[in-house]
């Protein structure tokens, strides 16, 4: 049973069918002027119109990329490299961003930029007053994710945007919406963001495709040179099959009759109810303000790597809120920011995430197996047997 939807999702059958048809029949290059190229261009434009509509944007504001990580890199490094000589070189982000935001920030620090990393509270949120204090006259860019990929905590993007506009409206505001795209309503105008990143494989689409929303008038330096595709912002022949598959996945996710967000919330609540009073656990992150598909759970005294391994043997796939490597656990940067460096939660927490293909019976069964597995691990640890 797969309970790691925050890592990636199974591709929807309709998406697969759409992509196979295009790969077989519509192989033209959308930059070509003959009929094969024109058909590919039509498919590209139609898909981009769907993607733009999904976030309340214009078609010309959508830049196709290779996924969420590329979108984040293009937004952050592309913005920084496009700044005029006299512009400030101060950037603000948080300590709990995805590595595809965190590492570009580190890169820019090595190239003359100053980055302020806002800390977060124990519930995974951060203080808006800290943001107000951090904004300076030389602040050029702020990047804060919409939904945290480890805890599911939702950040107040609209409130952040309002603060930016009030204190320094020249600042470019980027949000990583990769984990928000399936379950959160997104309207870039209402949110007030200038740049927004998404990825297809988090919503039942193919891997290797995403888009970056870039508001008209927002300057961005291309990171991939060699062609005029995507408004000169991302060179390379577009992957029409993957882009059309992405648009197909968006239509499925946003179809009102599918009611995916409500279904996933029911799955989460059913899972928690099945564990209640049967095993010791605590949820990491805000209870009231988190996306429905992600649960980050601390099981006191049970190392995350052991729980993941034993659950895998029992047929349940989950992941850690920390990175497992070679039998050891590297503490999660997100949880460390929330709870401090020496808190056992950092290496005893796992991430369980849900998707639309699951049923309440599935998650009840998974909860029962998890409870049995934690009991087994506790027995093994008492005997100093680890696998």
N, C-alpha and C positions, 0 to 999 in steps of 0.2 A: 504494500500500500504506500503510495507516494504522498508524503506530507511536507514537501519542500518546494512549494509553488513560488516562494519568494526568490528562490535560486533560478528556476526556470519552469516553464509550464509545458505540458504536452501540446503538440500542435493540433488545433481543431481540424476535424475531417474536412469541413468545407474549405478551410485554408489550404490544406494539402491538395484538394481537387482543383482549386483555382490556380495554384502555382503549377501543377503538372500540366494543365491545359495550356497555360501561357508558355511554359518551357518547350512544349511540343509544337505549338502553332504560331506563337508570336515572338520570334527570336530576334527581331530587328533592333537596330541601334536607334534610340529615340533622337539622336542628333542627325540621322540620315534624312535626306529629303524625299526619297522614293517611298512607295506605298508601304513597304515593310517598316521603314522608319517612322512614317506618319502614324501607323497603327500602334507602334510602341509608344510614341509620344502621346497619343490619345489615352492609352492605358495609364501612363505616368501622370498625366494631368488629372485624369479622373480620380486616381488614387490620392493624389495630393489634395484635391478638393475635399475628399472624404476626411482626410487627416486634419486638414485645416478646420473644417466644420466641427470636428470633435472637440476642439478647444476654443472655438469662437474666434479663429484667426482668419486671415486672408490666405489664399492659395500661394501667393508670392512670398509669404512670410515663412514658408516651410522649406527647410534644407534637409534633404535626405542624407543620412549618415550610415556608418556601419554598426550603429547601436548606441546604447546609453553612454558607454565610456567615451566613445568618440565625440558624441554630442557634448558631453561635459568638458572634454579637452578643448574642443573648438570654441565653446562658449567662454571659457576662462582664459586660455592662452590666446585665442583669437582676439578677444577683447583687449587684453593687456598689450598685445603687439600692435593693435590699431590705434593706441592712444597717441595723441600728438606730443611733441617734445616737452611742451610746457605743462602737460597734465600731471596730476598727482599720481603717485605710485603706491598708494595705500589700498589694501584689499581687506575685506572682512568676510569671515566664514565661521563655521562652528567646529568644535572638536569631534563631532560625531558624523561628519560627512562620509560618503562612500569614497573608497580609495581613488576612484577616477576624478574626484574633486580634490581630495586631500593631497595627492601626489602632484598634480599640476600646480597647486599652491606652493609646495616645496620647491618645485622647479623654478617658479617665478621668484621665490626668495633668493635663489642662487643667481638671479639675473637682475638684481637691483630693486625688487619690489619688497615692501613691508607688509606682512600679513598678520592680522589680529584674529586669533582663534577664540571665539566665545565659548566659555564653559557652559555646561548644562546642569540642571538640578537633578535630584535623585529620581524624579519622575520622567526624566528624559527631555524635558522642555528647557528653554533658556529664558533668561530674564530680558524682557523688552527694554527695560531701563538700561541694562548693560549695553544693548545695541545703541541706544540713544547716546550713551557716553562714548562709545567707540567711534562713532561717525565724526570725521574731521573734514576740513576744507579740502584736503588732498586725497580724500577717499574717492576712488574711481570705480570700484566694482564691489558688489556684495553678492555672495553665493550661499544660499541656505536651502537645504532640501525640503521638499513638501512632506514626505513621509519617510521616516527612518527605516532603512532596510533591515535592521536587526531587531528593533523593538516595535515597529509599527506606529510610533508616536507621530502625531500630525503637528506640523509646525504652522504657526499663524501667519501665513504668507500675506494675506490682505493687510493685516495690522503692520507687518514689517514694511510693506510697500508704502503705506500711509506715513510711517515714520520717515522713510527715505525721502519721499516727496516733500515733506514738511521741512526737513533739515538741510537736504542737499539734493534737489531734483536732477542734478546733472549725473548722479551716480547711476551706473548700469546695474540692474538687479536681475540675477539669474537664479532659477530654481531647478533642481534635479527632481523631476516628477516621475521618474521611472517606476517607483513603487506605488505611486498614487493613481496612475492612469486607469487602472481597471475599476477601482472602487470609489474614487472621489470625482465629483463633478468639477470640471476645470473650465474656466472662462478666463482667458488671458487678459481681457480688458477689465473685467471685474477685479481680478487679482492684482493688476497693475504691474505685471512682470515684463521685462524686456526680452528675456531669453528663457526658454524652457526646454528641458531634455526629456525624451521618452525612448522606450525600447519595445520592439514587437514581441520578443520571446517571453515577456512577463505577462502577456495577455492572450496566449494561445496562438501567437504568430510565429514566424520563423526566426531563427537566430541570425545575427549578422546584419540586422537592419533596424534603423531607428530614425528619428528626426529631431532636428533642433528648430524650435520656433525662434525666429529673429524678428523683432518688431521693426516695421519700416522706419528707416532713418537711423537705426542702430548700426554703428560701424563694427566691422568684424574682419580680421585678417585671415585669409584662407591658410590652412595648414597643409593642404595637399595641392600641389601645383601641377599644371600640365594640361589643363582643359578649362572650358568655360561653363561646364555643367553647374547646375544648382546656383544660378545667379553669380557665377565666378567664385563661389564660396567653398566648393568641394569638387575638385577635378576627378574625373573618372566616369566611365560609362555606367549609367544607373542600372541596378539590378531590378529589372522590371517585374520579374516573377515574385521576388521577395517583397517588393513595394506593394504590389497588388495583393499579396497574401497578408501584409500588414493591414491594409485597408479593409480586407475581408474580416480580419479578426476584430478590428475596431467596430465594424457594423454589428457583429455578433454581441460584443460586450455591451454596446450602448443601446441595443434593441430593448425597448421598455418591457416587452413581454418576457424577456429572459430574467430580468430582475436579479442580476448576478450578485450585486452587493448585499442585498437582503438575504439571499441564499447562503452566501459565505458567512455572514454574521450569525445565521442560525447554526451553521456547522461549528463555528468557534464556540458559541454558547453551549451547544450540546456536548462538545468535547470537555469543556470546563466542568459542566454539571456531572459528567460521568466520572470525573476524577475527584470531585468535591468530597472531603472527609474520608477519602480512601487512601490518600498518599500525601505526604508533606510536600508542599510546593508554594512558591510565591511568584506572582507575575512581575516582571521587570518592565517599568514604564507606566505611564499614565493609564489608569483604568478607564477614564471617561473620554479621553481624547486620543484614540488610536484607530488606525485602519483595521477593518474587520478580518483581513486575511493573515495577519501576523501575530503570533504569540511568542514572547520570549519568556521562558519559564526557568526559575531556579529550583533545582531539586537538591536541597541541602545535603552535603556529604557525598554526593555522587558525581565523580568527574565526568565532564561532558563527553570526553572521548570514549569512555567505557560505555556510557548510555547509548551513544550513537552506534557503536560497534555491535552491542548486544541487540539493539532494536533492528539493525540491519540483518543480523542473523535470524531474527524473528519475522522478517519480511516487512518492516516498517522503515521508511526512509525519511529522516529528518536531518537537520544540520545544527551546527553550533553557533552560538552568539560569539564564539571564539574560533580561531582557526586551528584545526587539528593537523599536526604534522609529525610523522615518524613516531607515533604513539604518545606524543606529548601534546600539551595544550598551550597555545600562546594566548595570553589573556586578551580579551576583546578590547579594542581601543574605545569602542562606544561605551561598554559597561564600565571600563576603568574611569572614563570621564564622569559617569554617573555616580559611581560608588567609591572611587578612590583605588589606589594601586594594589592594596593588600586585601581587598574584599574577596571572600571565597566565591561570590557570585560570578566573578570574572572568568572562572574556569569550571564552574558547575552549572552553567546555564545553557539551555538549548533553544533553538528556534524551530517552532512548528508552524507551518503555513498551509493554508487551505485554498482550494480552487473549485470551480463550478462543476467539475466532473464527479466530485465526491458526494456521498449521501450521508444522512445522519447515521445510518447503520454502519457505514464505513468508519466514521470518526468515533462512534461508541466502541466498536471493536478495537480500534487503535488505542483508545484510552485504556481499555482492559488489558491489552498486551503491554502497554507502557507500565501500568501498575504492577503487573506480574514481573516485568523486567527489573524494575527498581528494587523489588523485594529480593530477586535473585542476586543482583549486584551487591546489595547490602550484606547478604549472606557470604558472598565470595570475599568481599573486603574484610569482613570479620575474621575470615580464615586466611587472610593475606594471599588470596588467589585472585588474580586480576583479569583473566580471560577464561 
